């Protein structure tokens, strides 16, 4: 499995980090919790297995919220900048070793961010339509 490392930062640049691990690609999530966390109509996430987070700056600014109101019933820990509020990443208890980066934080010059599929399509905003053409169903 391909390894990848992506650099990321929050809006105020107070938190800067590198995420690395087995590249699982990008997905869109339409669940109501992700919509609330991102403040958008869906979350655009990038997934890493056997993931590692290395902070270059601002680890002390990172805050988390343990979201236990999930469809799996397992906690999804959501990380954000305590200064500017930017969504940074998630760690799902349901899948140990997985870290899900919020793509808005990714600062890489390359574009590995095209989503492979969509999650919780039943919660997609009705006016949005399918974003990922020919997406795999989970």
C-alpha positions as CSV (number, residue, x, y, z in Angstrom):
1,X,0.0,0.0,0.0
2,X,1.3,3.5,-0.9
3,X,2.6,5.7,1.8
4,X,1.9,9.4,1.8
5,X,2.7,12.4,3.9
6,X,0.7,15.7,3.7
7,X,1.4,19.0,5.5
8,X,-1.5,20.8,7.1
9,X,-2.2,23.9,9.1
10,X,-5.1,25.8,10.7
11,X,-6.5,29.1,9.5
12,X,-4.4,31.2,12.0
13,X,-1.3,29.1,11.2
14,X,-0.8,28.5,14.9
15,X,-1.0,24.7,14.4
16,X,1.2,23.1,11.8
17,X,1.6,19.4,11.4
18,X,2.3,16.5,9.0
19,X,0.1,13.5,8.6
20,X,1.5,10.3,7.2
21,X,0.6,6.7,6.8
22,X,-1.0,4.3,4.3
23,X,-2.8,6.3,1.7
24,X,-6.5,5.5,1.7
25,X,-7.6,8.5,-0.3
26,X,-10.2,11.1,0.0
27,X,-14.0,10.7,0.7
28,X,-16.9,13.0,1.3
29,X,-19.1,12.5,4.4
30,X,-22.7,13.8,4.5
31,X,-23.5,12.8,8.1
32,X,-25.1,15.5,10.2
33,X,-22.2,15.5,12.7
34,X,-19.6,16.1,10.0
35,X,-21.7,18.9,8.6
36,X,-21.8,20.5,12.0
37,X,-18.0,20.0,12.6
38,X,-17.1,21.6,9.2
39,X,-19.9,24.2,9.1
40,X,-20.6,23.1,5.5
41,X,-22.9,20.8,3.5
42,X,-20.5,17.9,3.8
43,X,-17.0,17.0,5.1
44,X,-14.2,16.5,2.5
45,X,-11.8,14.1,4.3
46,X,-8.5,12.4,3.5
47,X,-7.8,9.1,5.2
48,X,-4.6,7.5,6.5
49,X,-4.2,4.0,8.0
50,X,-1.3,3.3,10.4
51,X,-1.3,7.0,10.7
52,X,1.2,9.3,12.4
53,X,0.8,13.0,13.3
54,X,4.0,15.1,13.7
55,X,3.5,18.6,15.0
56,X,5.9,21.3,13.8
57,X,4.1,24.0,15.7
58,X,1.1,24.6,18.0
59,X,0.4,21.1,19.5
60,X,-0.6,22.9,22.7
61,X,-3.4,24.8,20.7
62,X,-5.0,21.6,19.5
63,X,-8.3,20.8,21.3
64,X,-10.6,17.8,20.8
65,X,-14.2,16.9,21.2
66,X,-15.3,13.3,21.8
67,X,-18.3,12.8,19.6
68,X,-20.3,9.9,20.9
69,X,-23.5,10.6,19.0
70,X,-22.3,8.5,16.0
71,X,-24.2,6.0,13.9
72,X,-21.6,3.3,14.8
73,X,-22.1,4.1,18.5
74,X,-18.3,4.5,18.9
75,X,-16.6,7.7,19.8
76,X,-15.2,9.8,17.0
77,X,-12.6,12.2,18.4
78,X,-12.6,15.5,16.5
79,X,-9.6,17.8,16.6
80,X,-9.6,21.5,16.0
81,X,-7.5,24.6,16.7
82,X,-8.4,26.2,20.0
83,X,-7.4,29.6,18.7
84,X,-9.2,29.9,15.3
85,X,-11.5,27.0,15.5
86,X,-10.3,25.3,12.3
87,X,-11.3,21.6,11.9
88,X,-8.1,19.6,11.6
89,X,-8.7,15.8,11.8
90,X,-10.7,13.0,13.3
91,X,-9.8,9.7,15.0
92,X,-12.6,7.1,14.8
93,X,-12.6,4.6,17.7
94,X,-14.4,2.2,15.3
95,X,-11.3,1.9,13.1
96,X,-8.1,1.8,15.2
97,X,-5.1,3.3,13.4
98,X,-7.2,5.5,11.1
99,X,-6.8,9.3,11.1
100,X,-9.0,11.3,8.9
101,X,-7.7,14.7,7.9
102,X,-10.0,17.6,7.1
103,X,-8.8,18.6,3.6
104,X,-9.3,22.3,4.2
105,X,-6.3,22.1,6.5
106,X,-4.1,20.3,3.9
107,X,-1.5,22.6,2.4
108,X,0.2,20.3,0.0
109,X,1.0,21.6,-3.5
110,X,-0.2,18.4,-5.2
111,X,-3.8,17.5,-5.5
112,X,-4.5,14.0,-4.1
113,X,-7.8,15.2,-2.8
114,X,-10.3,14.0,-5.4
115,X,-12.8,11.9,-3.4
116,X,-13.2,8.2,-4.2
117,X,-16.6,7.8,-2.7
118,X,-19.3,9.4,-0.5
119,X,-20.4,8.3,3.0
120,X,-23.9,8.7,4.4
121,X,-25.4,9.7,1.1
122,X,-28.9,9.3,2.7
123,X,-28.1,12.5,4.6
124,X,-26.8,14.5,1.5
125,X,-28.5,17.8,1.0
126,X,-31.3,17.2,-1.6
127,X,-30.1,20.0,-3.8
128,X,-26.5,18.8,-3.9
129,X,-26.7,15.7,-6.1
130,X,-23.9,13.1,-6.3
131,X,-20.5,14.7,-6.3
132,X,-18.4,11.6,-7.0
133,X,-19.4,10.2,-10.4
134,X,-19.5,6.4,-10.4
135,X,-18.6,6.4,-6.7
136,X,-18.4,3.1,-4.9
137,X,-21.2,2.3,-2.5
138,X,-20.3,1.3,1.0
